[in-house]
Amino acid sequence: MAMVGFLKVFGYEAPNSPIGWNISTVVQQLITSLMVVGGIIGSLAQGPLSSYIGRRTSMQIACVTTVVAGAIMVATTSVGALYAARIILGVANGIFITTAQMYVVEVLPPNLRGVGLGTYAMIIVIGVTLSTVITNYTKTYTSRLCYQIPLIILMSMPAVTFTLVSFTPESPRWLIMRGKDDQARKSLHRLRGSVYTNIEIAEEMAAMQAHHEAEMADGKNKPKFLDLWKGIDRRRTLLSLGVVAIHAGSGSQFLINYGTRFFCLPC
């Protein structure tokens, strides 16, 4: 939104602006907020989606959705299509964030889950940093290439992820939940490899099965949204919301959303 090439398409000439172009505040707000709306939709849809089709397929759907959104943004000159693409991209982002974290937790042994989630967060930061660097270098283009190049790069990464996910094992916990114990056992063997003995893998498999049977016995195998606010789960929900609120309060999201604008505007 601070690039001349983008503003020529979706903004208007403004002689008083430092770069000679500007964009409506309504358009700015919608470009940013519609992705958040899509993220909410994607996060809510992730639950039933990943429960029925699995973690891997959910991530692959998010990959395809991201490519579709990126293609629309690269090709379109219509602000309405841009809005639609931002919603679609938000949906993909919502699925990615929730499903990827769930997959990391489910496939790693308990002693490595903290490290796994930390690595996941670090990769996101690296991606944000690289995107800022890329847009900082493409800002000098006054044509549509200034934003098309970053978007094309955005589309390439989900294509790589889609391919790599095809070779990863499905979550053993999800397979057990779907009654596919034999496949779950094979998946667990692939995930643990030769580092773990057959006895250790068998014990972990038995623990997963016992946990699933306990959930079935307690009627927790089909949780409802309101269950988040009942009993001990309510405390977990409030803690999770508190962590997210603190993250937002740190100002990192502000830099992610507007960092490019700081780079693009002349001193």
Residue pairs with C-beta under 8 A, 6 or more apart in sequence:
1 7
1 11
1 23
1 28
1 31
1 260
1 261
2 19
2 139
2 260
2 261
2 263
2 264
2 265
3 135
3 138
3 139
3 141
3 146
3 147
3 264
4 19
4 20
4 21
4 142
4 146
5 141
5 142
5 143
5 144
5 145
5 146
5 147
6 144
6 146
6 147
7 19
7 21
7 22
7 23
8 21
8 142
8 144
9 77
9 144
10 23
10 27
10 79
10 82
11 21
11 22
11 23
11 24
11 27
12 21
12 22
12 23
12 24
13 20
13 21
13 22
14 20
14 21
14 22
18 265
18 266
19 264
19 265
19 266
27 79
30 83
30 86
31 82
31 83
31 86
32 257
34 83
34 86
34 87
34 90
35 86
35 87
35 89
35 90
35 93
36 90
37 87
37 90
38 86
38 87
38 88
38 89
38 90
38 91
38 92
38 93
38 94
39 90
39 91
39 93
39 94
39 97
40 90
40 94
41 87
41 90
41 91
41 94
42 62
42 90
42 91
42 92
42 93
42 94
42 95
42 96
42 98
43 94
43 95
43 97
43 98
44 94
45 91
45 94
45 95
46 58
46 94
46 95
46 98
46 99
49 58
49 61
49 95
50 58
50 98
50 99
50 102
50 174
51 174
51 177
53 61
54 170
54 171
54 174
55 99
55 102
55 103
55 106
55 170
55 171
55 174
56 103
56 165
56 166
56 168
56 170
56 171
58 95
58 99
59 95
59 96
59 99
59 100
59 103
59 161
59 165
60 162
60 165
60 166
61 95
62 92
62 93
62 95
62 96
62 99
62 158
63 92
63 158
63 159
63 161
63 162
63 165
64 158
64 162
65 88
65 89
65 91
65 92
65 95
66 89
66 92
66 93
66 96
66 154
66 155
66 158
67 155
67 158
67 159
68 88
69 85
69 86
69 88
69 89
69 92
70 85
70 89
70 151
70 152
70 154
70 155
71 155
72 81
72 82
72 84
72 85
72 88
73 82
73 85
73 86
73 89
73 147
73 151
74 148
74 151
74 152
74 155
76 82
76 85
92 158
100 120
101 117
101 120
102 171
103 171
104 113
104 116
104 117
104 120
105 113
105 116
105 117
106 171
106 172
106 173
106 174
107 169
107 171
107 172
107 191
108 116
109 192
109 204
127 157
128 256
131 150
131 153
131 154
132 259
132 260
132 263
134 149
134 150
134 153
135 147
135 150
135 260
135 263
135 264
136 260
136 263
136 264
138 145
138 146
138 147
138 149
138 150
139 146
139 260
139 263
139 264
140 146
141 149
169 186
169 187
169 188
169 190
169 191
170 183
170 187
171 187
172 184
172 185
172 187
172 188
172 191
172 205
172 208
173 184
173 208
173 212
175 181
175 183
175 184
175 187
176 184
176 208
176 209
176 212
177 212
177 221
181 209
184 205
184 208
185 201
185 205
188 201
188 204
188 205
189 201
192 200
192 201
192 204
196 204
212 221
215 221
220 227
227 233
228 234
228 237
229 237
247 253
